[in-house]
């Protein structure tokens, strides 16, 4: 049934569609009261007002607004007269709650006509905390809107087929239409959506009662994001009569969310870059910059773990120490750049003969250390043979001809019978002594540590 209009509203106040007014009045989350402008008696209060003031509805409706205001006697009546005469519709008061607490409130009042009687319709906002934080109340008459003529949020009612039944001025402003009649002629489904797919998310099509956030189109074709708080009105048989609700422009919020998302992605990318840089720095801190193998400090750190594992579980562990034969002569004859290239080629050849679990590091200068977990001396001797062969096969081209290399290598293993007093330093020392024996025996060979004098 179409909504009947009051064609002759009293001049003393705004005539409202009482059914829609009462529904929004009862269900709105803002504190709302109706006041007798002559006596100040509270005629009606919504649930938010009951919760805010801490009085029952019966108690509130037996009180005058003067009993809640902390104004001097007579001033509240003067303020009501200003509101009735439309001289003023925005007020800042101190309202006293049932528990005696005084709260600073903004009151937006306007004369309305309900049931052929004049009343003051007041929307009350608790601004106590804001007042404390800001030091003063922000006063703005635009904050106040009557239900259909002055609310900042858009209020509408529409048919399920997609035509507006009524819209308030905020809706016109929100969508860029010049008059109520112009917007009532709009086909919601065809003109206020960019694509049919977007229209599919609207409650007009689903028939469900819910709060949604979705994109719509203004008259000029620009994009607007709205938050729709609405529900359907049904007849006695359950058929949909119309949809009514409140639209809030959340375009700025959506833009902020998008900016926040982009910022978060940028921060995550930056964080990932920092993590990668940190990992690179950690790797550089553990790596010999010339050869790419473990540096001395990290070599000892890993060797400590492998040594304690071997002692604890009684497993074999061998250490190979080697250096380049006559490396000083190589640097002297070919230059340090060729010497560096020779060490790089040598470590590459050695790496190719080792397992993933083996530990390879630069001990210092042209001295290198290899740890072979789960490996005894005999197996380590086989590995040393492969290392010798791979280095013997190297040919490093220089301006002075091809350069060949050889190494002297010493092998030592963890001493099981005295493992409880053995150490990494002692193991490395025994490997170094074996290396010295290899050099004494003529270089380019391997020697195994012999504990016998």
C-alpha positions as CSV (number, residue, x, y, z in Angstrom):
1,X,0.0,0.0,0.0
2,X,1.5,3.4,-1.0
3,X,2.5,5.7,1.9
4,X,0.1,8.5,2.5
5,X,1.5,12.0,2.7
6,X,0.4,14.7,5.1
7,X,-0.5,17.4,2.6
8,X,-1.1,20.1,5.2
9,X,1.7,20.0,7.8
10,X,1.4,22.5,10.7
11,X,3.6,25.5,10.3
12,X,4.8,25.0,13.9
13,X,6.9,21.9,13.1
14,X,8.0,19.3,10.6
15,X,5.3,16.7,9.8
16,X,6.8,13.3,9.8
17,X,5.7,9.9,8.4
18,X,4.9,8.6,11.9
19,X,5.3,4.9,11.1
20,X,8.8,5.3,9.7
21,X,9.7,7.9,12.3
22,X,8.6,5.6,15.2
23,X,10.6,2.6,13.7
24,X,13.8,4.6,13.3
25,X,13.2,6.4,16.7
26,X,12.9,3.0,18.5
27,X,15.7,1.2,16.7
28,X,18.3,4.0,16.3
29,X,21.5,3.7,18.3
30,X,21.5,7.4,19.1
31,X,19.9,8.7,22.2
32,X,16.5,10.2,21.2
33,X,13.7,11.8,23.2
34,X,10.4,13.7,22.5
35,X,9.7,16.6,24.7
36,X,6.6,18.7,25.4
37,X,7.8,22.2,24.4
38,X,5.6,24.0,26.9
39,X,6.1,21.9,30.0
40,X,9.4,20.2,29.3
41,X,7.8,16.8,30.0
42,X,9.5,13.8,28.4
43,X,6.9,12.3,26.1
44,X,8.9,9.4,24.7
45,X,12.4,8.0,25.0
46,X,14.1,5.3,22.9
47,X,16.1,2.3,24.2
48,X,19.4,4.2,23.8
49,X,18.0,7.0,26.0
50,X,16.9,4.5,28.7
51,X,20.3,2.9,28.7
52,X,22.2,6.2,28.7
53,X,20.2,7.9,31.5
54,X,19.8,4.7,33.6
55,X,16.1,5.3,34.2
56,X,13.3,3.0,33.1
57,X,11.1,4.3,30.4
58,X,8.3,4.8,32.8
59,X,10.5,6.9,35.1
60,X,11.8,9.0,32.2
61,X,8.3,9.7,30.9
62,X,7.3,10.9,34.3
63,X,10.1,13.5,34.4
64,X,10.7,16.8,32.8
65,X,13.9,17.6,30.9
66,X,14.5,20.3,33.5
67,X,15.1,17.5,36.1
68,X,17.9,16.1,33.9
69,X,19.4,19.4,32.8
70,X,21.8,21.2,35.2
71,X,20.6,24.6,34.0
72,X,19.4,27.4,36.3
73,X,15.6,27.5,36.8
74,X,13.8,28.9,33.8
75,X,16.7,28.7,31.3
76,X,15.6,25.3,29.9
77,X,12.2,26.7,29.1
78,X,13.9,29.6,27.3
79,X,16.0,27.2,25.3
80,X,12.9,25.2,24.3
81,X,11.3,28.3,23.0
82,X,14.3,29.1,20.9
83,X,14.1,25.6,19.4
84,X,10.3,25.9,18.8
85,X,10.8,29.2,17.0
86,X,13.8,27.7,15.1
87,X,16.1,30.3,16.4
88,X,18.4,27.7,17.6
89,X,18.6,23.9,17.2
90,X,22.0,23.0,18.6
91,X,22.7,23.0,22.4
92,X,25.5,21.9,24.8
93,X,24.2,20.9,28.2
94,X,25.2,18.9,31.3
95,X,22.8,16.1,31.8
96,X,22.6,14.2,35.1
97,X,22.2,10.4,35.0
98,X,20.4,8.2,37.4
99,X,23.6,7.5,39.3
100,X,24.2,11.2,39.8
101,X,27.0,11.5,37.2
102,X,26.9,14.6,35.0
103,X,27.7,14.1,31.4
104,X,28.4,16.7,28.7
105,X,25.9,16.3,25.8
106,X,25.2,17.8,22.5
107,X,21.5,18.2,21.9
108,X,20.0,18.7,18.4
109,X,16.4,19.8,18.7
110,X,13.7,20.6,16.2
111,X,9.9,21.1,16.4
112,X,7.9,18.2,14.8
113,X,4.3,17.3,14.7
114,X,3.2,13.8,15.7
115,X,-0.4,12.7,16.2
116,X,-1.4,16.3,15.4
117,X,0.5,17.5,18.5
118,X,3.6,19.6,18.6
119,X,6.8,18.2,20.2
120,X,10.5,18.8,20.3
121,X,12.5,16.0,18.7
122,X,15.9,15.8,20.3
123,X,18.9,13.7,19.4
124,X,21.5,13.6,22.2
125,X,25.2,12.8,21.8
126,X,27.4,12.1,24.8
127,X,30.6,14.2,24.1
128,X,32.0,14.0,27.6
129,X,35.2,12.2,26.6
130,X,35.7,14.3,23.5
131,X,35.2,17.4,25.6
132,X,37.8,16.3,28.1
133,X,40.3,15.5,25.3
134,X,39.8,18.5,23.1
135,X,39.2,21.1,25.8
136,X,36.1,22.4,24.1
137,X,33.1,21.1,22.3
138,X,33.0,21.2,18.5
139,X,29.8,23.0,17.7
140,X,28.2,22.5,14.3
141,X,24.6,22.9,13.3
142,X,25.2,20.5,10.4
143,X,25.6,17.6,12.9
144,X,21.9,17.8,13.5
145,X,19.4,16.6,11.1
146,X,15.8,15.8,11.6
147,X,14.8,12.3,10.6
148,X,14.1,13.0,6.9
149,X,15.1,16.6,6.4
150,X,18.4,17.1,8.3
151,X,20.1,13.8,9.1
152,X,23.7,13.7,8.0
153,X,23.3,10.1,6.9
154,X,21.0,9.3,4.0
155,X,17.6,7.9,4.9
156,X,15.6,6.2,2.2
157,X,12.7,3.8,1.6
158,X,12.5,1.9,-1.7
159,X,10.5,-0.9,-3.4
160,X,11.9,-4.3,-3.9
161,X,11.7,-3.7,-7.6
162,X,14.2,-0.9,-7.3
163,X,12.4,2.5,-7.0
164,X,12.8,5.0,-4.2
165,X,9.7,5.8,-2.3
166,X,11.3,8.5,-0.2
167,X,14.8,10.1,0.3
168,X,16.1,12.8,2.6
169,X,18.3,15.7,1.6
170,X,21.4,13.9,2.7
171,X,20.7,11.2,0.1
172,X,20.4,13.9,-2.6
173,X,23.7,15.4,-1.6
174,X,25.4,12.0,-1.4
175,X,24.4,10.9,-4.9
176,X,24.5,14.4,-6.5
177,X,20.8,14.8,-7.4
178,X,19.2,18.2,-7.4
179,X,15.8,17.4,-6.1
180,X,13.8,14.7,-4.3
181,X,11.6,14.2,-7.5
182,X,14.6,13.6,-9.6
183,X,15.9,10.9,-7.3
184,X,12.5,9.2,-7.0
185,X,12.6,8.7,-10.8
186,X,15.9,6.8,-10.6
187,X,16.0,3.1,-11.5
188,X,18.2,1.9,-8.6
189,X,19.2,-1.3,-10.2
190,X,20.1,0.2,-13.6
191,X,21.4,3.7,-12.7
192,X,23.1,3.4,-9.3
193,X,25.3,0.4,-10.1
194,X,28.3,0.1,-12.4
195,X,27.7,-3.5,-13.4
196,X,24.9,-6.1,-13.0
197,X,27.4,-8.3,-11.0
198,X,27.7,-5.6,-8.4
199,X,24.0,-5.2,-8.1
200,X,23.9,-8.9,-7.1
201,X,25.3,-8.1,-3.7
202,X,22.6,-5.7,-2.8
203,X,19.8,-6.6,-0.4
204,X,17.3,-5.5,-3.0
205,X,18.0,-8.6,-4.9
206,X,18.8,-11.0,-2.0
207,X,15.7,-10.1,0.0
208,X,17.8,-10.5,3.2
209,X,18.0,-8.1,6.1
210,X,21.6,-7.2,6.8
211,X,24.2,-4.5,6.9
212,X,26.3,-4.3,3.8
213,X,29.1,-2.3,2.4
214,X,29.2,-2.0,-1.4
215,X,30.0,0.3,-4.3
216,X,27.4,2.5,-6.0
217,X,27.4,5.2,-8.7
218,X,26.6,8.9,-8.3
219,X,24.7,10.9,-10.8
220,X,27.9,12.1,-12.4
221,X,29.2,8.5,-12.7
222,X,31.7,8.8,-9.9
223,X,32.2,6.0,-7.4
224,X,30.8,6.0,-3.9
225,X,31.1,3.3,-1.2
226,X,28.2,3.1,1.2
227,X,27.4,1.3,4.4
228,X,23.7,0.2,4.2
229,X,21.8,-0.3,7.5
230,X,18.4,-1.5,6.4
231,X,15.6,-3.9,6.7
232,X,12.4,-4.9,4.8
233,X,8.9,-3.9,5.8
234,X,6.4,-6.7,5.2
235,X,2.6,-6.9,5.1
236,X,0.5,-9.2,7.3
237,X,1.0,-12.0,4.8
238,X,4.8,-11.6,4.9
239,X,5.1,-10.0,1.5
240,X,7.7,-7.3,1.0
241,X,6.2,-3.8,1.0
242,X,9.3,-1.8,0.8
243,X,12.9,-1.6,2.0
244,X,13.9,1.2,4.4
245,X,17.2,2.1,5.9
246,X,20.2,4.4,6.3
247,X,23.1,4.9,4.0
248,X,26.4,6.1,5.2
249,X,29.1,7.3,2.8
250,X,32.2,5.3,3.7
251,X,34.2,6.2,0.6
252,X,36.9,7.9,2.6
253,X,37.1,4.9,4.9
254,X,37.4,2.5,1.9
255,X,40.1,4.8,0.4
256,X,41.9,4.8,3.8
257,X,41.6,1.0,4.0
258,X,43.1,0.7,0.5
259,X,45.9,3.1,1.4
260,X,46.5,1.1,4.6
261,X,46.5,-2.1,2.6
262,X,49.1,-0.6,0.2
263,X,51.1,0.7,3.0
264,X,51.0,-2.7,4.7
265,X,52.2,-4.4,1.5
266,X,55.0,-1.8,1.2
267,X,56.0,-2.4,4.8
268,X,55.9,-6.2,4.3
269,X,58.0,-5.8,1.2
270,X,60.4,-3.6,3.1
271,X,60.5,-6.0,6.0
272,X,61.2,-8.9,3.6
273,X,64.0,-6.9,2.1
274,X,65.4,-6.2,5.5
275,X,65.2,-9.8,6.4
276,X,67.0,-10.8,3.2
277,X,69.6,-8.1,3.8
278,X,70.0,-9.4,7.4
279,X,70.4,-13.0,6.1
280,X,73.0,-11.8,3.6
281,X,74.8,-9.9,6.4
282,X,74.7,-13.0,8.5
283,X,76.0,-15.1,5.7
284,X,78.8,-12.6,5.0
285,X,79.7,-12.7,8.7
286,X,80.1,-16.5,8.5
287,X,81.8,-16.6,5.1
288,X,85.4,-16.0,3.9
289,X,85.0,-13.2,1.4
290,X,87.7,-14.5,-1.0
291,X,86.9,-18.2,-1.3
292,X,83.2,-18.4,-0.1
293,X,83.9,-21.2,2.4
294,X,83.4,-20.8,6.2
295,X,85.6,-18.2,7.8
296,X,87.7,-19.2,10.8
297,X,85.2,-18.1,13.5
298,X,82.3,-19.9,12.0
299,X,84.5,-22.9,11.3
300,X,85.2,-23.3,15.0
301,X,81.5,-22.8,15.9
302,X,80.4,-25.6,13.7
303,X,83.4,-27.8,14.7
304,X,82.4,-27.4,18.4
305,X,78.9,-28.8,17.6
306,X,80.2,-31.7,15.5
307,X,82.8,-32.5,18.1
308,X,80.4,-32.7,21.0
309,X,78.0,-34.7,18.9
310,X,80.7,-37.2,18.1
311,X,81.8,-37.5,21.7
312,X,78.2,-37.9,23.0
313,X,77.2,-40.6,20.6
314,X,80.7,-42.3,20.2
315,X,80.7,-41.6,16.4
316,X,83.9,-41.1,14.4
317,X,85.0,-37.6,13.3
318,X,88.1,-36.8,11.2
319,X,89.8,-33.5,10.5
320,X,91.8,-32.7,7.4
321,X,94.1,-29.7,7.4
322,X,96.0,-28.7,4.3
323,X,97.8,-25.8,2.8
324,X,99.2,-25.0,-0.7
325,X,102.8,-26.0,-1.3
326,X,105.1,-23.1,-1.9
327,X,102.2,-20.6,-2.0
328,X,104.5,-17.7,-1.1
329,X,106.5,-18.4,-4.2
330,X,103.2,-18.4,-6.2
331,X,102.4,-14.9,-4.9
332,X,105.9,-13.7,-5.5
333,X,106.2,-15.0,-9.0
334,X,102.6,-14.5,-10.3
335,X,101.3,-11.7,-8.1
336,X,98.7,-11.7,-5.4
337,X,95.8,-11.4,-7.9
338,X,96.8,-14.8,-9.4
339,X,97.3,-16.1,-5.9
340,X,93.7,-15.2,-5.0
341,X,92.5,-16.8,-8.2
342,X,94.4,-19.9,-7.3
343,X,92.8,-20.2,-3.9
344,X,89.4,-19.7,-5.4
345,X,90.0,-22.5,-8.0
346,X,91.4,-24.7,-5.3
347,X,88.5,-24.4,-2.9
348,X,86.1,-25.0,-5.8
349,X,87.9,-28.3,-6.6
350,X,87.9,-29.4,-3.0
351,X,84.2,-28.6,-2.5
352,X,83.4,-30.9,-5.4
353,X,84.9,-33.8,-3.5
354,X,82.9,-33.3,-0.3
355,X,79.5,-34.3,1.0
356,X,76.8,-31.8,2.1
357,X,77.4,-32.7,5.7
358,X,81.1,-32.1,5.5
359,X,82.4,-28.8,6.9
360,X,85.0,-26.8,4.9
361,X,86.6,-23.6,6.1
362,X,89.5,-21.3,5.8
363,X,91.8,-21.7,8.8
364,X,94.0,-18.8,7.8
365,X,96.1,-17.6,4.8
366,X,96.5,-20.6,2.5
367,X,95.5,-23.1,5.2
368,X,92.2,-24.9,5.1
369,X,90.3,-27.3,7.3
370,X,87.8,-30.0,6.4
371,X,85.7,-31.8,9.1
372,X,84.3,-35.2,8.1
373,X,81.5,-36.3,10.4
374,X,80.8,-40.0,10.8
375,X,84.2,-40.7,9.1
376,X,87.2,-42.6,10.4
377,X,90.9,-42.2,9.4
378,X,90.8,-44.8,6.6
379,X,87.8,-43.2,4.9
380,X,89.3,-39.8,5.4
381,X,92.4,-41.1,3.6
382,X,90.3,-41.9,0.6
383,X,88.8,-38.4,0.6
384,X,92.3,-36.9,0.8
385,X,93.3,-38.9,-2.3
386,X,90.3,-37.5,-4.3
387,X,91.2,-34.0,-3.1
388,X,94.9,-34.4,-4.2
389,X,93.7,-35.7,-7.6
390,X,91.3,-32.8,-8.2
391,X,93.9,-30.2,-7.3
392,X,96.6,-31.9,-9.5
393,X,94.2,-31.6,-12.4
394,X,93.8,-27.8,-12.0
395,X,95.4,-25.6,-14.6
396,X,95.3,-21.8,-14.0
397,X,96.1,-19.7,-17.0
398,X,98.2,-16.7,-16.3
399,X,100.3,-14.2,-18.3
400,X,103.3,-16.3,-17.5
401,X,101.8,-19.6,-18.5
402,X,99.7,-22.2,-16.8
403,X,100.0,-22.5,-13.0
404,X,99.7,-25.9,-11.3
405,X,99.1,-26.4,-7.6
406,X,99.7,-29.1,-5.0
407,X,98.9,-29.4,-1.3
408,X,100.2,-31.0,1.8
409,X,97.5,-32.6,3.9
410,X,97.3,-33.9,7.5
411,X,94.6,-36.2,8.9
412,X,93.7,-36.6,12.6
413,X,90.6,-38.1,14.3
414,X,88.9,-37.7,17.6
415,X,90.5,-39.9,20.3
416,X,87.8,-42.2,21.6
417,X,89.7,-43.5,24.6
418,X,90.2,-39.9,25.9
419,X,87.2,-38.3,24.3
420,X,86.1,-36.8,27.6
421,X,89.2,-34.7,27.8
422,X,89.7,-34.2,24.0
423,X,88.8,-30.9,22.4
424,X,88.4,-29.3,19.0
425,X,91.6,-27.4,19.6
426,X,93.5,-30.6,20.3
427,X,92.0,-32.2,17.2
428,X,93.0,-29.3,15.0
429,X,96.5,-29.3,16.6
430,X,96.9,-33.0,15.8
431,X,95.8,-32.4,12.2
432,X,98.3,-29.5,12.0
433,X,101.1,-31.8,13.3
434,X,100.2,-34.3,10.6
435,X,100.3,-31.6,8.0
436,X,103.8,-30.6,9.2
437,X,104.8,-34.3,8.9
438,X,103.6,-34.3,5.3
439,X,105.7,-31.3,4.5
440,X,108.7,-32.7,6.2
441,X,108.3,-35.9,4.1
442,X,108.5,-33.9,0.8
443,X,105.2,-32.1,0.3
444,X,102.3,-32.9,-2.1
445,X,101.2,-35.8,0.1
446,X,99.0,-36.9,3.0
447,X,100.2,-37.8,6.5
448,X,98.1,-39.3,9.3
449,X,98.7,-38.1,12.8
450,X,100.8,-40.6,14.7
451,X,100.7,-40.3,18.5
452,X,103.9,-42.2,18.8
453,X,107.0,-40.0,19.2
